[in-house]
Amino acid sequence: MAALRSIWKGHLRFSLVTIPIRVYNAVDTAESVSFNQIHRDCNGRIGYDKRCKKCNNLVVNEEILKGYQYEPDQYVIFEKDDLEKLKLKSTKIIDIEGFVDAGEIDPTLYDATYYAGLDGDVAAKTYTLLSAALRDSGKMGVGKVVLRDREDVVMIAPKGDGIVLYKMRYPKEIRKIDEVPLVEKQKQKPNKEELKLAKSLIDSMSTKFSAMTIENKYNEAVREMVKAKIAGQEIVAIEEEEAEVIDIMTALKQSIEKAKKKPMEKVTAEKATSKGAKKPAAKSKTAAKTKVKAGAKARKTA
């Protein structure tokens, strides 16, 4: 596995305590399936040219500046080193301005996740102390940092023995839920009996997030399709049956019964396994949605 590369280097500081850190991306983008755009006639990759919309000439990176449009077609020009002249303390230091309960934060404000690691062993004791103090207090630190040409609010939280940074959006950037079409019109009181059944259904389906299997099934299905196409197999989609529309009370009652049966089925399966019985092989969900016909001719490439 390749070593993580830091995207920011500086100090994390709360009051008079300073910790030299490096910041790393927490998300592994290599796990995502990505496609290239291909020319149908010759299978060549499509390129992206940077072209000036005024003179229609192709330009290279060295000819490109940043501009802020203050009136139609009127720009304030920024040279590459202009933004570096901004003397913001947060370009090199993340100052923790205070500590808050995690429950206070609106989930819509969370943007991206980063890991904070030590920059050398000199402050290992302080780093460990901050992580443990955050964990025991149930608090998150609030600070600011300049990442990729803008200053962002970050929440500093413990994760295992380390520290994680959650980049936040500013509250003004988040639209109001009432702006969503029809939401404003849905302010009606729910039927008491239906609400009671809905709560009962939630209770019967309640579990722990750590106990749930969270998988990217779409990614896996795409990878299986890629393998089939490489092998020259034909992909045939199987249409799913449309769900029957039933009234809400019936649907809630049936859902509750279904949820109650699941724990019993799990216990029965575990008992059978403990007695040496073999579990039936689970059908691949990808195979259930796509039927691969072996022996079909491979697609002719140009």
C-alpha positions in Angstrom: 0.0 0.0 0.0 1.4 3.4 -1.0 2.2 5.9 1.8 -0.3 8.7 2.3 0.7 12.1 1.0 -0.1 15.1 3.1 -2.0 18.0 1.6 -1.3 20.5 4.3 1.5 21.1 6.9 1.3 23.4 9.9 0.3 23.5 13.5 -2.9 22.7 15.5 -3.1 25.0 18.5 -5.4 25.3 21.5 -4.6 28.0 24.0 -0.8 27.8 24.5 -0.5 24.2 23.4 0.9 23.7 19.9 1.0 20.5 17.9 2.9 20.2 14.6 0.7 18.2 12.2 0.2 17.1 8.6 -3.3 16.8 7.1 -4.2 13.9 4.8 -7.3 13.0 2.7 -9.4 10.5 4.5 -11.3 9.4 1.3 -9.7 6.8 -1.0 -10.9 7.9 -4.4 -9.3 4.8 -6.0 -12.3 2.8 -4.7 -14.6 4.6 -7.2 -15.2 3.3 -10.7 -14.3 5.9 -13.3 -14.9 6.0 -17.0 -13.2 7.8 -19.9 -15.1 9.4 -22.7 -14.5 7.5 -25.9 -15.0 8.4 -29.6 -17.5 5.8 -31.0 -15.9 5.7 -34.4 -12.3 4.9 -33.4 -12.3 4.2 -29.7 -10.0 7.1 -29.1 -10.1 9.1 -25.8 -11.8 12.5 -25.9 -9.4 15.4 -25.0 -10.3 18.6 -23.3 -8.8 21.8 -24.8 -8.7 25.1 -22.9 -10.0 27.7 -25.3 -10.5 31.4 -24.8 -14.2 32.3 -25.5 -13.2 35.7 -26.7 -10.5 35.1 -29.3 -11.2 31.4 -29.7 -7.5 30.5 -29.3 -6.2 27.5 -27.5 -4.2 28.5 -24.3 -1.7 26.7 -22.1 -1.7 26.9 -18.2 1.0 29.5 -18.2 -1.3 31.9 -20.0 -4.2 31.5 -17.5 -4.9 33.9 -14.7 -7.7 34.1 -12.1 -10.3 36.8 -12.6 -13.3 38.0 -10.5 -16.2 39.3 -12.5 -17.6 42.5 -10.8 -19.6 43.6 -13.8 -20.6 41.8 -17.1 -17.3 41.1 -18.9 -15.4 43.3 -16.4 -12.8 41.4 -14.3 -10.4 42.1 -11.5 -7.2 40.1 -12.4 -5.3 38.1 -9.8 -1.7 37.0 -10.5 -0.7 33.6 -9.2 1.2 35.0 -6.2 -1.5 37.6 -5.3 -3.5 35.2 -3.1 -0.3 34.1 -1.4 0.1 37.7 -0.1 -3.0 37.2 2.1 -1.5 37.0 5.6 -4.2 34.8 7.2 -2.9 33.0 10.2 -5.0 29.9 9.2 -2.6 29.2 6.3 -0.2 27.6 8.7 -2.0 27.4 12.0 -5.4 25.8 13.0 -6.4 27.7 16.1 -9.1 26.0 18.1 -11.5 28.8 19.0 -13.7 26.8 21.3 -15.3 23.4 22.0 -18.9 22.3 21.3 -21.1 19.2 21.6 -21.2 17.2 18.4 -25.0 17.1 18.6 -25.2 20.9 18.0 -23.9 20.6 14.5 -26.4 20.4 11.6 -25.3 17.4 9.5 -25.9 19.4 6.3 -22.8 21.5 7.2 -20.4 18.6 6.9 -18.4 18.7 3.7 -15.2 16.6 3.6 -13.1 14.5 6.0 -9.4 14.7 6.6 -7.0 13.0 9.0 -4.5 14.9 11.1 -1.3 13.1 11.8 1.8 14.2 13.6 4.6 16.0 11.8 7.4 14.3 13.7 7.5 12.7 17.1 8.3 15.8 19.1 4.6 16.4 20.1 3.3 12.8 20.3 2.4 13.2 23.9 0.4 16.4 23.3 -1.3 14.9 20.2 -2.4 11.8 22.2 -3.6 14.0 25.1 -5.8 16.1 22.9 -7.3 13.0 21.2 -8.1 11.4 24.6 -9.5 14.7 26.1 -11.9 15.1 23.1 -13.0 11.5 23.4 -13.6 11.6 27.1 -15.4 15.0 27.0 -17.6 14.2 24.0 -16.6 17.6 22.6 -15.4 18.8 19.2 -13.0 21.6 18.6 -13.9 24.5 16.2 -11.1 26.1 14.1 -10.3 27.5 10.7 -7.8 26.5 8.0 -6.9 27.6 4.5 -7.1 24.6 2.1 -7.1 25.0 -1.7 -7.4 28.8 -1.9 -10.2 29.3 0.7 -10.5 29.5 4.4 -12.8 26.8 5.8 -14.2 26.0 9.2 -13.1 22.6 10.6 -14.3 20.5 13.4 -11.6 18.7 15.3 -12.7 15.3 16.7 -11.1 12.1 18.0 -11.0 8.9 15.9 -9.4 5.9 17.6 -6.1 7.1 18.9 -5.9 9.9 16.3 -7.5 13.1 15.3 -9.9 13.7 12.4 -10.8 17.1 10.8 -14.3 17.6 9.3 -14.3 20.5 6.8 -17.5 22.4 7.2 -19.7 24.5 4.9 -20.6 28.0 6.1 -24.3 28.2 7.2 -25.0 30.9 4.5 -24.0 28.3 1.8 -26.8 26.0 2.8 -30.2 26.5 1.2 -33.3 26.3 3.4 -35.4 23.1 3.3 -38.5 25.2 2.7 -37.0 26.2 -0.8 -37.6 22.6 -1.9 -40.7 22.5 -4.1 -43.9 21.3 -2.3 -42.2 20.9 1.1 -43.8 24.1 2.4 -47.3 22.7 1.4 -46.7 19.5 3.3 -47.2 21.1 6.7 -50.1 18.9 7.8 -50.5 16.8 11.0 -50.1 13.1 10.5 -52.9 10.6 11.4 -52.3 9.5 15.0 -52.8 5.8 14.3 -50.5 5.9 11.3 -47.9 7.8 13.3 -48.1 5.2 16.1 -47.6 2.4 13.6 -44.7 4.3 11.9 -43.0 4.7 15.2 -43.5 1.0 16.0 -42.0 0.1 12.6 -38.9 2.3 13.4 -38.5 0.6 16.8 -38.7 -2.9 15.2 -36.1 -2.0 12.6 -33.7 -0.2 15.0 -30.2 -1.5 15.1 -26.6 -0.2 15.5 -24.8 1.4 12.5 -21.7 -0.7 13.3 -23.8 -3.8 12.9 -25.0 -2.9 9.4 -23.3 -4.0 6.2 -22.6 -0.8 4.2 -21.4 -1.7 0.7 -21.2 0.1 -2.6 -23.3 -2.4 -4.6 -23.4 -0.2 -7.7 -19.6 -0.2 -7.9 -19.5 -4.0 -7.5 -22.2 -4.4 -10.2 -20.3 -2.2 -12.6 -17.0 -4.1 -11.9 -18.8 -7.4 -12.7 -20.2 -5.9 -15.9 -16.7 -4.8 -16.9 -15.4 -8.3 -16.4 -18.2 -9.8 -18.5 -17.6 -7.3 -21.3 -13.8 -8.1 -21.3 -14.7 -11.7 -21.6 -16.9 -10.9 -24.6 -20.2 -11.9 -22.8 -23.5 -10.3 -23.6 -25.2 -8.4 -20.8 -29.0 -8.9 -20.6 -31.0 -6.7 -18.1 -33.7 -8.4 -16.2 -36.6 -6.0 -15.4 -37.8 -5.9 -11.8 -41.5 -6.3 -11.1 -43.3 -3.1 -10.2 -44.3 -3.0 -6.6 -48.0 -3.2 -5.8 -49.5 0.0 -4.5 -51.3 -0.6 -1.2 -52.8 1.8 1.4 -50.5 3.2 4.1 -52.1 1.4 7.1 -51.8 -2.0 5.4 -48.3 -1.3 4.3 -47.2 -0.3 7.8 -48.7 -3.3 9.4 -47.2 -5.7 6.9 -43.8 -3.9 7.3 -43.9 -4.4 11.1 -44.6 -8.1 10.7 -41.8 -8.4 8.2 -39.4 -6.6 10.5 -40.4 -8.9 13.5 -39.7 -12.1 11.4 -36.1 -11.1 10.5 -34.6 -11.6 14.0 -36.3 -15.0 14.3 -34.9 -16.0 10.8 -31.4 -15.0 11.9 -31.6 -17.0 15.2 -32.8 -20.1 13.3 -30.0 -19.8 10.7 -27.4 -19.4 13.5 -28.7 -22.5 15.3 -28.6 -24.5 12.0 -25.0 -23.4 11.5 -23.9 -24.3 15.0 -25.2 -27.8 14.4 -22.9 -28.2 11.3 -25.6 -27.5 8.8 -24.4 -25.7 5.7 -25.9 -22.4 4.8 -27.4 -22.2 1.4 -25.2 -20.3 -1.0 -26.4 -16.7 -1.3 -27.3 -15.5 -4.8 -25.2 -12.7 -6.1 -27.2 -9.5 -6.2 -25.4 -8.5 -9.3 -26.4 -11.8 -11.0 -29.9 -11.2 -9.9 -30.0 -7.9 -11.8 -27.9 -8.9 -14.8 -27.9 -12.2 -16.6 -24.7 -12.9 -18.4 -24.9 -15.1 -21.5 -21.6 -17.0 -22.0 -20.4 -17.8 -25.5 -21.6 -14.6 -27.1 -19.2 -13.0 -29.6 -17.0 -10.2 -28.3 -17.8 -6.7 -29.5 -15.7 -5.8 -32.5 -13.3 -2.9 -31.8 -12.4 -0.4 -34.5 
